[in-house]
Amino acid sequence: MPKVVSRSAVSSSADAQPTASATAALKVYYCICGEFILVIDKALSTLPRRQTDNAHIVQCQDNEFGKAKVFKLNAQNAVPELIERQGGHERQWRFCCPRCNLLVAYQSTPPPIKSGSYLYIPKGALSQVQGQISREAFESDDIDME
């Protein structure tokens, strides 16, 4: 058999300007079981919070409040829930982790994901470090952990 020889060349340029795609950093989030759940163009910590349950608000569609976020959610549809809120009720269509079935997101419109204006990520549901539980999962509004 003939001998196989392979060669490769690496080149780079210090003068090259970064492209828009090179500077756009995507953030990856995992369920507390370690399953990949969300990739998004902004850190969850920079997103606004919902007053009712302190969930992160992910804007799914362009509107007068701004542009939609670019994201992909890896989750399964779960049974919708009727939540009692102050002054009424709220129907939540929930999305769960495909591995452990924990709640990772919900929206106020029926599936598919992004069918409504907003998607909500519950406080402490996701972590940026795979296999590590977010500190936010242990925080409570009435208990100081420090």
Steps between C-alpha positions, in 0.01 A plus 500: 500500500626849423597726785250786563648836579280793587591862530306800621567871507373750754480866410383806687500872453547757771354762265163329453200679650257290708171421331159545661465124547839480672404760758152359566536276801229244554424395856425135577287388795439157650236339720618411851520136384765605242283484185554774238187721503555849363731692269432874484666818377486676841584393854188420704627730775463798263137425410210668680318313778131430536351658813262212581760221538838664423541291181729621220304646207617395153341707224394269216360750251585855396267759653499861625721398796785374284635225279452129556786302654666230293476171687442126475326310781548124530194399703189283488141619527343431837144517630370859518443634851248748635682720753316713753639853501404807697197638321428194285638191333769436242528206261857384443609271220806339648818357353706239684848354479502198262717301744359568850164669428571805719334827402743713295268753332140602443295733282146638508406366155464140378803330339709515289777690673516867389129503410443785747674827568697376800657185644573486872794319661430431871751630751773242564381254234813522283875519555786611275723225638402148401432274797503787749193647668462875469537697824175672402318168548569519873426868546170607644342843519462475876819309596849647486756229412803697619 
